[in-house]
Amino acid sequence: MQHNNKTMGEVGGFFEFPEDTLDDVSGSVLHHLISGFGKRELQSHFIRDGRQAITSVLMSRKQSIRTRTCYLPAYLCYSMLLPFTEQRLRVKFYSHHHPLRPEIDPGMKDSLVFLNDAFGVPALSHREMQELGENGNIVILDTSHSILDPSRFVSHGSDFFIIASLRKIFPVPDGGVVFSSDPGFHPDLISPSGWEPMLEAMFLKKFYLASKSRHDALFIKERFLELNQKYNETKNHIPETLSAIPDISLHILNRLSFSMIAAKRKGNLSHVNRSINERYWLFQPDDSTCPYFATILLPDGEMRDHFRSRCIQRALYSPILWPIPPEVPESFTYEHDLSRRLLCIPIDQRYSPQSYEGARDLFETIKE
């Protein structure tokens, strides 16, 4: 079967520079973030990226966390772990049961607990997080995948922090945010630098996707992919000091419609859901309060890699979320197995149900 990638378009990969179409900024993403989604007790602090957002919280509690154990999910990406290893903190991992539900002792005391709303599904309820806080724990909730769900933005005390990496869902070169009700939380930030290559990559990708002949513009694609890769490699370097978010990211966030992004993601997720047998889903679409990816759990790693390769042939680019860091012991079998078997299909706001037409036969195969 021949697949017309020009008709289908390319689905996945990092964001291109967006159109500036929002007239009323009161409905913008930035407005919602600055206002703490209407929660007056929450103050928002815009930081260079998600990793530095975590670091800013750790540095604000550096006196007390030295004697604490930091509990992190065994299913995590390297950027979540790095701030803790950079600060030389004592880390332990906690496991999950299917489907990716954290196994955390509700009686845990005087520790630091890092939670992640993976794929937009709440890690713990607000009551469970409040109980952790009442036991003297510092709690960090990562809402990078659930930032379109206003209900996740509730304060549970001065030692409760909400963080997010903004470029996971929004088309910005870089950016992170911390929400806190602690009046003494004021990260010391310098002006950002070195983010410009990612902006160039976003512009080049936009130009490439608009090209009449993608084949003739392949050299452009190679360039923006190279820029993106090199920029992401810089993320592995320990920053000497914390930086603010780039101004261009704030400008973009002020021109993006919050409701449009949420609606398009939900529509795309619903469309993919109807195309694939429900027994293959890690999370049912209704479980996700903020659609991030369509999460398809295949029987084994070989089948996942096979379907991922077939997706790429149809210009449907599925990332691996996540390669588990080597620091996580192999004894966490569920998490390592999930990393090998999970197929993540992009459903973000750039696309429409028609974007997946070129993969219809593939979806039908998974539907059997």
Secondary structure by P-SEA (a helix, b strand, c coil): ccccccccccccccccccccccccccccaaaaaaaccccccbbbbbcccaaaaaaaaaaaaccccccbbbbbbcccccccaaaaaaaccbbbbbbbccccccccccccccbbbbbbcccccccccaaaaaaaaaaccbbbbbcccccccccccccccccbbbbbccccccccccccccccccccccccccccccaaaaaaaaaaaaaaaaccccccaaaaaaaaaaaaaaaaaaccccccccccccaaaaaaaaaccaaaaaaaaaaaaaaaaaacccccccccccccccccccccccccaaaaaaaaaaaaaacccccccccccccccccaaaaaaaaacbbbbbbcccccccccccaaaaaaaaac
